[in-house]
Amino acid sequence: METKLNKSRMERVRRKCGFICGVEVEAEGSRGGLCLAWKEDIKVTLRSFSKWHIDVIIKEDDIEGEWRFTGIYGSPYLKDKNIVWNLLKRLAREDRYPWLVEGDFNEILYSFEKSGGVQRDMKLMEAFREVLDDCQLLDIGYSSVWFTWERGIVQHLPYSYSDHCPLLLNTKKSVAFTGNKRFHFEAWWTMEDSFEEVLKESWESTNGTLMEKLERLQFCLKEWARVKEKEKVGLKKELTNKLEFF
């Protein structure tokens, strides 16, 4: 999160909240500032930091293996967005731990995620989607949290004074891997013209219990999405080849 505090003041706030260990990145005047806090029973190794990120390796006593956490604060200013996106892509190229990326990206994926105000520039949202795709961070998404592994469970907690919802990650509750990737609904599906038709056709063509209809719907949507993704890849290659002649 953006603390807007200097290091000494943020450290006092952190300790007052019961976190003995932590890393603070100083704010620049009234802008920026980052803090990552943890308790003594967790081993955290700092890898790198900047005014945009804190990157660490985490070892929990009762969890097998280490995993990686990167806290990101995306710039709200257009002139700095490419700097943050390039940083994220650079971090993604480093050694492969199970990876959690969390923070305030100051960007949205699709226009329907924003309520009111000035309409978001389509190019900015597309650039954000491409960055996450390049980093392979589209496996699971919960608001501003992105995983490259299916270890934890995320909950949205109640909030009052802030317009940001607290997120709770529980790494001790995991679903056993059975060999099949869990079904995840993708927001971009709703932007496809054929989505509603596929949804309606699958639901009306299946006779059985609610669970049987839902299982059939999952299968149909996954197959439809697989075909759509292939079409998008082909279209992208076609357009790229045409651009080479200009």
N, C-alpha and C positions, 0 to 999 in steps of 0.2 A: 504494500500500500504506500501511497505518498504520505510521508509523515509531516513534512513541512517544518521539521525541527532540526536543531543542530545535534551533534553526536552526544554531548553530555546530557542534554535535556531528555533525549530519546532513551538513553541508558537508564535514567532515573525512572522514566515511565515504565520501561520494561521490567526493572527490578521490583517496582511497586506492584506490578501485575503477577509477580511470583516467578519470573523467568530469570534465573541466575546467569545463564549463558546467552550470548547473542552477538550479532554483527550489525553495526549501524553504518549507513552511508550518509554522510552529511548533506543536508539540504543546501541549495544555492539560494540564499536569501529566503524568500517565502515560497520557493518552488522546489519540488522534488524531495529527496530524502527517502531512504529505505531502511527497513529493519527486519531482521530475521531473528526470532527468539526461540529457545528450546530449554528443556529441563535437563538436569544432570544425568538422568538415567538413559539418555540417548547420546550416542557418539556422532558428532557432526564434524566433517572435515571440509574446510573452506577451499574451493578450487579457484574461483575468480569472482570479481565483483566490478561494478561500474555504477554510474548514476542511473542506469537502466535495469540492472539485474544483480542478483546474488545467486551463485551456483555452488552447491555443496553435495557431498556424498554422505548418506545417512546409514548408520548401523544401529538396529534395535536388538536388544538382548534376546527377545523371544521371537524374532523374525529371521529366518534363514537368509543369508546373503545380504549384500548392500544394495541400496537403491539411490537414485539421484533425484535431487530436487532443485529446480530453478525457479526463483521468484522473478517475475517480469513486471516492470512498470512501463507501459507503452506511452510514448510521447503524445500529448494532445495536440501538438503543433505539427502541421503538415511538413515543415522543412526537416523535421527530425525523424519522421516515420520510417524512411528507408534505412536510417542508421540502426534503429531498433530491429527491424525485420532482418537486416543483414547479420546483426549480432545473433539473433535467434537461429538463423540458418547455420552460422558458424559453430554455435554451441551444439547443434544437432549432429555435426560431422565428427564430434569427439567420441571417445570410446563408449561402447554401448552398455550402459546399465539400464535396468528398468527405470523409466524416467517419468517424473511428474513435473509439469509446467503449470504454474499458477500465478495469478496476479490480475492487475487491471491493465488490459491491453489497450484501453481507450479506442476500441474499434469494434464493429459488429460484423457478423458474417452476411446477414441478409437484412433488407430494409424493414421487414415486418418485426424485427427484434426491437425496433425503436418506436416509441410512442410520442407523437407530437413533435413540435419544433421543425427545424429545417431538414428537408429530406437529405439523407446521406448520399454522398457521391458514389456511384456504382463502381468506378475505377478503384476507389479506396477499399471498398469491401472485397472486390475481386483480388486485389493485391494481398489482402490479409488471408483470403482463402488459399491463394497460391503458396504463401509462406508456410501455412500449416500443412499443406499437402507436401511441399518439399521436405519438411521436417518429419513427415510421417506421424503427425500428431492428430490425425482424424479418426483414430480407432474408437475412442470414447470421449465424449465431451459433456461437461456439466458446467454451463455458464462460462466461467473464466478458468476452468480447469481442464487440462488435456493430458491424456495418458498414452504411453506406449506399452502398457502392460495392464492386465486385468486383475490386479492384486487387491485393490481396496474398494470400499464402498463409500460413496459421497452423499452427504445429506446437506440440504439447505436449512440453516437455522433462522429463527425469527430475528428481525431487526427493528429498531425504533427510530433513532435520530439520523442514521446514515442512509444514503440511497444505495449502499452496497450490502448485499446479503452475505452474512458469514457462512463459510463452508467448512464442514467437518469431514475429514478423511479418516476412515477407520481402516488401518492396514491389517488388523487382526481378524477381520471377518472377510473371508474370501470364498469364492465359489470354485469348487474343484473343476479343473479343466477336463472335459470329456472328449476332446478331439474335434468338437464342432464349435465354431465361433458363435457367441451369443448374438441374438437378433438385436439390432439397433436401428431405430427409426432415424432417417436422415432428413434434415430440414429442407434440403434442396429438392427432395422428391415433390413437395407441394408446389414447386414452381414449374413443374413439367405439365404440359397440356394433357398428356395421357394418364396422369396419376389418378384422377377421379374415376375415369373409366375402368382402370385396372382394379381399383378398390371396390367399385360397385359390382363388377363382373365376378370377382372372386367371392365376395360375400353372398351374392344371390345364387351362385352356382353350387354352393356347398350345403348339403342337408346333414344335420347332425347336431351335436351339443355345441355350446358356446366355445369350449376349448378346441374342439375339432375345427370349427370355423376359423378361429384365430390361428391355429397351426397352418391351415391351408392358406390363409391370408399372408402369413409370414413367408411361406414358400413362394407364393406368387410375386410378392413385392421384391424379394431378393433376386428372383430370376429376371423380373422386369428391370430392376436397377442395374443388374449385371450387363444386360443388353444396352441400356442407356449409356452406361459408362464406356462401353466399347465404341458406341456411336460418337461420343464426345471426343475420344482419343483420335478416331479417324478424322473427324472434322477439324480438330486442332492441327493434325499433320497436314491436311489439305490446305488449310489457310496459311500455315507456315511456309509451305512450298510456294504458294502464290506470292507471299510477301517477298520471297527471295528475288523475284523478278522486278521489284520496284526499287 
